[in-house]
């Protein structure tokens, strides 16, 4: 198998300028790119462009995959991480998940690049991975702490056994509410769904949208008329996506306390994996129970049908002899074998000497009527209906 790498960038907040496009053109001679996207594939080499430079010069998201174990996502956050360092450092403190702040301003780049020894092949639809990353980025910009836990879990999933003593970070409330949007990212980094289930088991419910709406309403009440007019004009004149990002940062900064409720950490990565294994055992046990119940239902159904067939054979044996004859008339190996089986079932249903006599008499009749049908006669002999 030859080496393969795909590299994708995407602009989210605003399209690139001509100057920025000129910069991107210098990063790869083989790439296809626009003001919104950049993509290039390699089969015998790899991307050597300045990833962080491209994120600082227009693009907002970066994704790469290679079949030699590399999976990475980077996102540029124009207003930085919307949490105090004492909070975010608990999530971004291990190799594989890093934060690089710009030397000037609040912006920076969040990078998730776990190490994988084994190769896996995704479904090759990388755009939906970028779509998922864009949704998580938007939530992160809005101050959703759950995103950091999702990214931490993706990184922790790849840790070796010697590193599983690492303690999990605080578990944000409402984790179950973000799993649908995080599913593609979790799949991209091969996170076991049951590991996710184990991790979110320590997360109480939380109305994330309600909390965000309350913060927005509180900010709106403090706006002056002139400030409202200014925002409206900017909405008409400027890029609304970029303005939204700026306003979300303003809303966060306007709050006296910026915090997301969470549970204190109590589990190591090893303990989460043990919980995951227990869930697998429970799931296997459940599947076995369900399979046994299904098998019993099917066996009961077969037995019920058999008893109904036996009862019908006993009440109307001549009609079954007619069915046997019609099957033989249709010709064909399968029909001959089915006819012989049906005649044997009729013998067993009637039982005793009477059943044996009726079945053998009809078999002899068929053999006499169709003397050249050797397969039919062989089938009847196998059922002990002919000598």
C-alpha positions as CSV (number, residue, x, y, z in Angstrom):
1,X,0.0,0.0,0.0
2,X,1.5,3.4,-1.0
3,X,1.6,6.3,1.3
4,X,-1.3,8.7,1.3
5,X,-2.0,12.1,2.9
6,X,-4.8,14.6,2.5
7,X,-4.6,18.1,3.7
8,X,-7.6,20.4,4.0
9,X,-8.0,24.0,5.2
10,X,-11.2,26.0,5.5
11,X,-12.0,29.6,6.1
12,X,-15.0,30.1,8.5
13,X,-15.1,33.7,9.7
14,X,-14.3,35.5,6.4
15,X,-13.0,34.8,2.9
16,X,-9.3,35.3,2.2
17,X,-8.0,38.5,0.5
18,X,-6.0,38.4,-2.7
19,X,-2.8,39.0,-0.6
20,X,-3.6,36.0,1.6
21,X,-4.3,33.9,-1.5
22,X,-0.9,34.8,-2.8
23,X,0.6,33.6,0.4
24,X,-1.3,30.3,0.1
25,X,-0.1,29.8,-3.4
26,X,3.4,29.7,-2.1
27,X,2.6,26.8,0.3
28,X,2.1,24.1,-2.3
29,X,2.5,23.9,-6.1
30,X,-0.1,21.1,-6.3
31,X,-2.9,22.4,-4.1
32,X,-6.4,23.5,-5.3
33,X,-7.6,26.4,-3.3
34,X,-10.1,29.3,-3.1
35,X,-10.9,32.1,-0.8
36,X,-12.7,29.6,1.4
37,X,-10.9,26.2,0.9
38,X,-7.5,24.7,0.4
39,X,-6.9,21.0,-0.5
40,X,-4.0,18.9,-1.6
41,X,-3.4,15.1,-1.7
42,X,0.0,13.3,-1.6
43,X,0.8,9.7,-2.5
44,X,4.6,9.7,-2.4
45,X,5.5,12.7,-0.3
46,X,3.9,15.0,2.3
47,X,2.7,18.6,2.9
48,X,5.6,20.9,3.7
49,X,3.6,24.2,4.0
50,X,3.5,26.4,7.1
51,X,0.3,25.2,8.7
52,X,0.2,27.7,11.5
53,X,1.2,30.5,9.1
54,X,-1.8,29.6,6.9
55,X,-4.1,29.6,9.9
56,X,-2.8,33.0,10.9
57,X,-3.2,34.3,7.4
58,X,-6.8,33.6,6.6
59,X,-7.9,30.0,7.1
60,X,-9.6,29.0,10.4
61,X,-9.5,25.2,10.3
62,X,-7.0,22.6,9.3
63,X,-7.4,18.8,9.0
64,X,-5.0,16.2,7.8
65,X,-5.1,12.4,7.6
66,X,-2.4,9.9,6.4
67,X,-2.5,6.2,6.2
68,X,0.8,6.0,8.2
69,X,-0.9,7.0,11.4
70,X,-1.3,10.8,11.3
71,X,-4.7,12.4,12.2
72,X,-4.7,16.1,13.2
73,X,-7.1,19.0,13.5
74,X,-6.2,22.6,14.3
75,X,-8.5,25.5,14.8
76,X,-7.7,29.1,15.1
77,X,-9.6,31.0,17.7
78,X,-9.6,34.8,17.0
79,X,-10.3,35.7,20.6
80,X,-8.4,33.0,22.3
81,X,-9.7,30.3,24.6
82,X,-12.8,31.7,26.4
83,X,-11.8,30.4,29.8
84,X,-9.3,31.3,32.5
85,X,-6.0,29.6,32.1
86,X,-6.6,27.9,35.5
87,X,-9.6,26.2,33.7
88,X,-8.4,25.4,30.2
89,X,-4.9,24.2,31.4
90,X,-6.6,21.2,33.0
91,X,-7.7,20.0,29.6
92,X,-4.7,21.1,27.5
93,X,-1.9,19.8,29.5
94,X,-0.8,16.7,27.8
95,X,1.1,16.0,24.6
96,X,-1.2,15.7,21.7
97,X,-3.6,18.6,22.7
98,X,-1.8,21.9,22.7
99,X,-2.6,25.6,22.7
100,X,-0.3,28.1,20.9
101,X,-1.2,31.8,21.7
102,X,-0.2,34.5,19.2
103,X,2.7,36.7,20.4
104,X,0.4,39.7,19.9
105,X,-3.3,39.9,20.6
106,X,-5.7,37.3,22.0
107,X,-5.8,34.8,19.1
108,X,-4.2,31.4,19.0
109,X,-4.3,27.9,17.6
110,X,-5.7,24.8,19.3
111,X,-4.1,21.6,18.0
112,X,-5.3,18.1,18.5
113,X,-2.8,15.6,17.1
114,X,-2.8,12.2,19.0
115,X,-0.2,9.6,18.2
116,X,-1.4,6.4,16.6
117,X,0.8,3.4,15.9
118,X,-1.9,1.5,13.9
119,X,-3.4,2.6,10.7
120,X,-7.1,2.9,10.1
121,X,-9.0,3.9,7.0
122,X,-11.9,6.4,7.5
123,X,-14.8,6.6,5.0
124,X,-12.8,9.2,2.9
125,X,-15.5,11.8,3.2
126,X,-13.3,14.4,5.0
127,X,-15.6,17.3,4.4
128,X,-18.0,16.1,7.1
129,X,-15.1,15.9,9.5
130,X,-14.4,19.5,8.8
131,X,-18.0,20.4,9.2
132,X,-18.0,18.7,12.6
133,X,-14.8,20.6,13.6
134,X,-16.4,23.9,12.5
135,X,-19.5,23.2,14.7
136,X,-17.2,22.5,17.7
137,X,-15.1,25.5,17.0
138,X,-18.3,27.7,17.0
139,X,-19.4,26.2,20.4
140,X,-15.9,26.7,21.8
141,X,-15.8,30.3,20.8
142,X,-19.2,30.7,22.5
143,X,-17.6,29.4,25.7
144,X,-18.8,25.8,25.7
145,X,-16.4,23.9,28.0
146,X,-17.7,20.5,26.9
147,X,-15.8,20.9,23.6
148,X,-12.5,20.9,25.5
149,X,-13.5,17.7,27.3
150,X,-14.4,16.1,23.9
151,X,-11.0,17.0,22.5
152,X,-9.2,15.8,25.7
153,X,-11.0,12.5,25.3
154,X,-9.9,12.1,21.7
155,X,-6.3,12.7,22.8
156,X,-6.6,10.4,25.9
157,X,-7.9,7.6,23.7
158,X,-4.5,7.3,22.1
159,X,-2.4,7.2,25.3
160,X,-0.3,4.2,25.9
161,X,-0.7,1.9,28.9
162,X,2.2,3.7,30.7
163,X,0.3,7.0,30.5
164,X,-3.1,5.9,31.7
165,X,-2.5,7.1,35.2
166,X,-3.3,10.6,33.8
167,X,-6.3,12.0,35.7
168,X,-9.2,13.3,33.6
169,X,-10.0,17.0,33.7
170,X,-13.2,18.3,35.3
171,X,-16.3,16.8,33.6
172,X,-18.5,19.6,32.3
173,X,-22.2,19.4,32.9
174,X,-24.5,18.5,30.0
175,X,-21.9,16.3,28.1
176,X,-24.7,14.1,26.6
177,X,-26.1,17.1,24.9
178,X,-23.0,17.6,22.7
179,X,-22.4,14.1,21.6
180,X,-24.4,14.2,18.4
181,X,-22.4,17.2,17.1
182,X,-19.1,15.6,18.3
183,X,-19.8,12.1,16.8
184,X,-17.8,12.7,13.6
185,X,-14.8,14.0,15.4
186,X,-14.9,11.1,17.9
187,X,-15.1,8.7,14.9
188,X,-12.2,10.4,13.1
189,X,-10.0,9.8,16.2
190,X,-11.3,6.3,16.7
191,X,-12.8,6.9,20.1
192,X,-14.8,3.9,21.3
193,X,-18.5,5.0,21.7
194,X,-18.6,3.1,25.0
195,X,-15.6,5.0,26.3
196,X,-17.6,8.1,25.6
197,X,-20.5,6.7,27.4
198,X,-18.3,5.9,30.4
199,X,-16.8,9.4,30.4
200,X,-20.1,11.3,30.2
201,X,-21.6,9.1,33.0
202,X,-20.2,11.7,35.5
203,X,-21.9,14.6,33.8
204,X,-25.2,15.9,35.2
205,X,-27.8,17.4,32.8
206,X,-27.4,21.1,32.0
207,X,-29.4,23.6,29.9
208,X,-26.5,25.0,27.8
209,X,-28.7,26.9,25.4
210,X,-30.6,28.4,28.3
211,X,-27.5,29.6,30.0
212,X,-26.2,31.2,26.8
213,X,-29.5,32.9,26.1
214,X,-29.5,34.3,29.6
215,X,-26.0,35.8,29.1
216,X,-27.0,37.3,25.7
217,X,-30.2,38.8,27.3
218,X,-28.2,40.3,30.1
219,X,-25.7,41.9,27.6
220,X,-28.6,43.2,25.4
221,X,-30.1,45.0,28.4
222,X,-26.9,46.9,28.9
223,X,-26.5,48.1,25.3
224,X,-27.1,51.8,24.6
225,X,-29.2,52.9,21.6
226,X,-26.1,54.2,19.8
227,X,-24.3,50.8,20.4
228,X,-27.3,48.9,19.0
229,X,-27.3,51.2,15.9
230,X,-23.5,50.6,15.4
231,X,-23.9,46.8,15.5
232,X,-26.8,47.0,13.0
233,X,-24.8,49.0,10.6
234,X,-21.8,46.7,10.9
235,X,-24.1,43.7,10.4
236,X,-25.1,45.3,7.0
237,X,-21.6,46.4,6.0
238,X,-19.2,43.7,7.4
239,X,-18.9,39.9,7.4
240,X,-21.7,38.8,9.8
241,X,-19.8,35.6,10.8
242,X,-16.8,37.6,11.9
243,X,-19.0,40.1,13.7
244,X,-20.8,37.3,15.5
245,X,-17.5,35.9,16.7
246,X,-16.5,39.3,18.0
247,X,-19.8,39.9,19.7
248,X,-19.7,36.5,21.4
249,X,-16.3,37.4,22.9
250,X,-17.8,40.8,24.1
251,X,-20.7,39.0,25.7
252,X,-18.3,36.6,27.5
253,X,-16.1,39.5,28.7
254,X,-19.2,41.4,29.9
255,X,-20.1,38.7,32.4
256,X,-18.8,39.1,35.9
257,X,-18.0,35.4,36.1
258,X,-17.3,33.2,33.2
259,X,-17.8,29.6,34.2
260,X,-19.3,26.4,33.0
261,X,-20.6,24.1,35.8
262,X,-18.5,20.9,36.1
263,X,-17.9,17.9,38.3
264,X,-14.4,17.6,39.9
265,X,-12.1,14.9,38.3
266,X,-12.2,11.6,40.0
267,X,-11.1,9.1,37.4
268,X,-7.9,8.2,35.6
269,X,-7.7,7.3,31.9
270,X,-7.1,3.7,33.1
271,X,-10.3,3.8,35.1
272,X,-12.3,5.1,32.2
273,X,-11.0,2.3,30.1
274,X,-12.0,-0.2,32.8
275,X,-15.5,1.3,32.8
276,X,-15.5,1.0,29.0
277,X,-14.6,-2.7,29.2
278,X,-17.3,-3.3,31.8
279,X,-19.8,-1.6,29.4
280,X,-18.6,-3.9,26.6
281,X,-19.1,-6.9,28.8
282,X,-22.6,-5.7,29.7
283,X,-23.4,-5.1,26.1
284,X,-22.1,-8.6,25.1
285,X,-24.2,-10.1,27.9
286,X,-27.2,-8.2,26.7
287,X,-26.6,-9.2,23.1
288,X,-26.3,-12.9,24.2
289,X,-29.5,-12.6,26.2
290,X,-31.3,-11.0,23.3
291,X,-29.9,-13.6,20.9
292,X,-31.1,-16.5,23.1
293,X,-34.5,-14.9,23.5
294,X,-34.7,-14.5,19.7
295,X,-33.6,-18.1,19.1
296,X,-36.3,-19.3,21.6
297,X,-39.0,-17.2,19.9
298,X,-38.0,-18.6,16.5
299,X,-37.8,-22.2,17.9
300,X,-41.3,-21.7,19.4
301,X,-42.6,-20.4,16.2
302,X,-41.1,-23.4,14.2
303,X,-42.6,-25.8,16.8
304,X,-46.0,-24.1,16.6
305,X,-46.0,-24.2,12.8
306,X,-44.9,-27.9,13.0
307,X,-47.7,-28.8,15.3
308,X,-50.2,-27.0,13.2
309,X,-48.9,-28.8,10.1
310,X,-49.1,-32.2,11.9
311,X,-52.7,-31.4,13.0
312,X,-53.6,-30.5,9.4
313,X,-52.0,-33.6,8.0
314,X,-53.9,-35.8,10.5
315,X,-57.2,-34.1,9.6
316,X,-56.8,-34.0,5.9
317,X,-54.2,-36.5,4.7
318,X,-55.6,-36.7,1.1
319,X,-55.0,-33.0,0.6
320,X,-51.3,-33.5,1.5
321,X,-51.0,-36.4,-0.9
322,X,-52.3,-34.1,-3.6
323,X,-49.7,-31.5,-2.7
324,X,-47.0,-34.1,-3.0
325,X,-48.2,-35.2,-6.4
326,X,-48.3,-31.5,-7.6
327,X,-44.8,-31.0,-6.5
328,X,-43.6,-34.0,-8.5
329,X,-45.6,-32.7,-11.6
330,X,-43.6,-29.5,-11.5
331,X,-40.4,-31.5,-12.0
332,X,-37.0,-30.5,-10.6
333,X,-34.6,-31.9,-8.1
334,X,-35.7,-29.5,-5.3
335,X,-39.3,-30.4,-5.8
336,X,-38.6,-34.1,-5.7
337,X,-36.8,-33.8,-2.5
338,X,-39.4,-31.6,-1.0
339,X,-42.1,-34.0,-2.1
340,X,-40.3,-36.9,-0.4
341,X,-39.8,-34.9,2.8
342,X,-43.5,-33.9,2.8
343,X,-44.6,-37.6,2.4
344,X,-42.3,-38.6,5.2
345,X,-43.7,-35.9,7.5
346,X,-47.2,-37.2,6.6
347,X,-46.2,-40.7,7.6
348,X,-44.8,-39.5,10.9
349,X,-47.9,-37.3,11.6
350,X,-50.3,-40.1,11.0
351,X,-48.1,-42.5,12.9
352,X,-48.1,-46.3,13.3
353,X,-48.8,-48.8,10.7
354,X,-51.5,-46.7,9.1
355,X,-49.2,-43.8,8.4
356,X,-46.5,-46.0,7.0
357,X,-48.9,-47.8,4.8
358,X,-50.5,-44.6,3.3
359,X,-47.1,-43.0,2.7
360,X,-45.4,-46.0,1.1
361,X,-48.5,-46.7,-1.1
362,X,-48.3,-43.2,-2.5
363,X,-44.6,-43.4,-3.0
364,X,-45.0,-46.7,-4.9
365,X,-47.7,-44.9,-7.0
366,X,-45.3,-42.1,-7.9
367,X,-42.5,-44.5,-8.7
368,X,-44.8,-46.4,-11.0
369,X,-46.2,-43.3,-12.6
370,X,-42.7,-41.7,-13.2
371,X,-40.4,-44.7,-13.8
372,X,-37.6,-42.5,-15.3
373,X,-37.4,-40.0,-12.5
374,X,-34.4,-41.5,-10.7
375,X,-33.8,-38.5,-8.5
376,X,-37.4,-38.8,-7.2
377,X,-37.1,-42.5,-6.5
378,X,-33.7,-41.9,-4.8
379,X,-35.3,-39.2,-2.6
380,X,-38.1,-41.5,-1.6
381,X,-35.7,-44.3,-0.8
382,X,-33.7,-42.0,1.5
383,X,-36.8,-41.3,3.5
384,X,-37.5,-45.1,3.7
385,X,-40.6,-44.8,1.5
386,X,-39.4,-47.2,-1.2
387,X,-37.6,-50.5,-1.1
